[in-house]
Amino acid sequence: MKTLVFGFFALMLTVAGAVAAEEAPDFSGTFEFDPEKGENLGMAAAIKETIVVTQTPETMVIDFTDVFQGNTTTRQVTYDLTGGPVENFAAMGDRAITVSQWSDGQLVSTWTMEGAIAGTEVVRTETRSLSEDGQTLTVETVRDDRPPMIMVYDRTE
């Protein structure tokens, strides 16, 4: 009986590990933004952006290089893949706290920033997903009741 119970728990741990691995795709690589594939981009459609993603089981780091109106800027964003809060800076330089979690093979990150009016907060949610072949990275950003902004990146490396 002990062997049967032990075998059952070992099987359950194996299945749980496989499910966890399935839910946490590896986003590592270099990607270029393709504004032709996006939606509701506004001024972001004019940005030439390259991102380099480095991922471990605990963290994801994204290095951004943006060219906009002839000016090049860089920034780095870190996500704690275990669900802990991380201080980051948004594209416009606003300080934010990000909290991330895996959901159905997608990384869902909530950004909380101070609002323009003292004592208010702005919250936006980013959902990152990879195509089945791993060649396309999609980021859907939702804030308030606005239509989602969808940015699509193609793998270059």
ZINOR-V316721 format. One record per residue. N is the residue number from 1. PSI is psi in degrees with one decimal (NA if undefined). BURIAL is 1 if it has 24 or more other C-alpha atoms within 12 Angstrom, else 0. D_LAST is the distance of its C-alpha to the last C-alpha in Angstrom with 2 decimals. Layout:
# ZINOR-V316721
N|PSI|BURIAL|D_LAST + N|PSI|BURIAL|D_LAST
This chain:
# ZINOR-V316721
1|-41.8|0|51.52 + 2|-39.9|0|49.55 + 3|-39.8|0|47.28 + 4|-45.4|0|46.75 + 5|-45.7|0|45.94 + 6|-44.2|0|43.62 + 7|-39.5|0|41.87 + 8|-47.4|0|41.52 + 9|-38.3|0|39.97 + 10|-41.9|0|37.59 + 11|-44.3|0|36.51 + 12|-40.6|0|36.11 + 13|-39.0|0|33.95 + 14|-45.4|0|31.72 + 15|-44.3|0|31.45 + 16|-40.6|0|30.86 + 17|-40.2|0|28.07 + 18|-40.6|0|26.41 + 19|-44.2|0|26.85 + 20|-42.9|0|25.46 + 21|-37.9|0|22.35 + 22|-34.1|0|22.04 + 23|-13.1|0|22.45 + 24|78.4|1|19.76 + 25|158.9|1|16.33 + 26|111.0|1|13.42 + 27|1.2|1|11.45 + 28|138.4|1|9.30 + 29|-176.5|1|5.75 + 30|133.8|1|5.10 + 31|148.4|1|7.16 + 32|136.6|1|9.78 + 33|133.2|1|13.32 + 34|94.6|1|15.12 + 35|-22.6|1|18.81 + 36|-24.2|0|20.10 + 37|-7.3|0|19.10 + 38|179.2|1|20.62 + 39|145.0|0|24.23 + 40|46.2|0|26.78 + 41|-26.6|1|24.57 + 42|-136.0|0|27.43 + 43|-20.3|0|26.51 + 44|-21.9|1|22.93 + 45|-20.3|1|22.35 + 46|-0.4|0|22.77 + 47|136.5|1|19.99 + 48|111.2|1|16.81 + 49|134.6|1|14.58 + 50|134.9|1|11.16 + 51|144.0|1|10.68 + 52|119.8|1|9.19 + 53|128.4|1|10.52 + 54|131.8|0|12.21 + 55|137.7|0|14.58 + 56|175.9|0|17.66 + 57|-23.1|0|20.49 + 58|-28.6|0|22.32 + 59|155.9|1|20.02 + 60|129.2|1|16.95 + 61|130.3|1|16.15 + 62|122.4|1|14.39 + 63|120.3|1|14.26 + 64|136.5|1|14.96 + 65|116.6|1|15.28 + 66|139.2|1|17.60 + 67|120.0|0|19.44 + 68|121.9|0|22.68 + 69|42.2|0|25.67 + 70|-4.9|0|24.53 + 71|135.0|0|24.13 + 72|130.2|0|21.01 + 73|154.0|0|21.03 + 74|153.3|0|19.00 + 75|164.7|0|19.69 + 76|137.5|1|18.71 + 77|134.9|1|19.58 + 78|135.1|1|20.32 + 79|132.9|1|21.23 + 80|110.2|1|23.60 + 81|-1.9|1|22.70 + 82|0.4|0|26.27 + 83|1.5|0|27.85 + 84|155.5|0|29.12 + 85|145.0|0|29.41 + 86|137.8|1|27.22 + 87|128.6|0|28.09 + 88|173.4|1|25.43 + 89|131.0|1|25.73 + 90|173.4|1|24.97 + 91|-32.1|0|23.48 + 92|7.4|0|27.04 + 93|0.1|0|27.81 + 94|135.7|0|29.91 + 95|136.7|0|30.23 + 96|157.0|1|29.36 + 97|126.8|1|29.56 + 98|141.2|1|26.84 + 99|129.4|1|27.46 + 100|152.9|1|24.96 + 101|154.7|1|25.53 + 102|139.8|1|24.00 + 103|112.8|0|25.61 + 104|45.3|0|24.99 + 105|9.0|0|21.34 + 106|149.1|1|20.72 + 107|117.1|1|20.71 + 108|119.0|1|23.72 + 109|131.1|1|24.30 + 110|125.3|1|27.56 + 111|125.1|1|27.85 + 112|121.7|1|31.46 + 113|158.5|1|32.54 + 114|137.1|0|35.95 + 115|172.6|0|37.27 + 116|-26.4|0|38.89 + 117|129.4|0|42.29 + 118|134.0|0|43.33 + 119|1.1|0|43.15 + 120|161.0|0|40.75 + 121|149.8|0|37.23 + 122|129.1|1|34.33 + 123|130.5|0|32.22 + 124|151.5|1|29.03 + 125|128.5|1|26.93 + 126|134.7|1|23.17 + 127|118.0|1|21.83 + 128|135.0|1|18.12 + 129|153.1|1|17.10 + 130|142.4|1|14.29 + 131|162.6|0|14.98 + 132|-34.5|0|16.21 + 133|-1.6|0|13.33 + 134|8.5|0|10.84 + 135|-14.0|0|9.17 + 136|128.0|1|11.42 + 137|127.0|1|12.49 + 138|134.8|1|16.10 + 139|116.7|1|18.29 + 140|123.2|1|22.01 + 141|127.3|1|24.32 + 142|132.5|1|28.05 + 143|130.5|0|30.87 + 144|-137.6|0|34.55 + 145|21.7|0|35.50 + 146|154.8|0|33.16 + 147|145.7|0|30.95 + 148|141.5|0|27.46 + 149|129.3|1|24.76 + 150|119.1|1|21.65 + 151|133.0|1|18.33 + 152|133.0|1|15.50 + 153|140.2|1|11.80 + 154|137.1|1|9.31 + 155|134.0|1|5.72 + 156|-23.8|0|3.84 + 157|NA|0|0.00
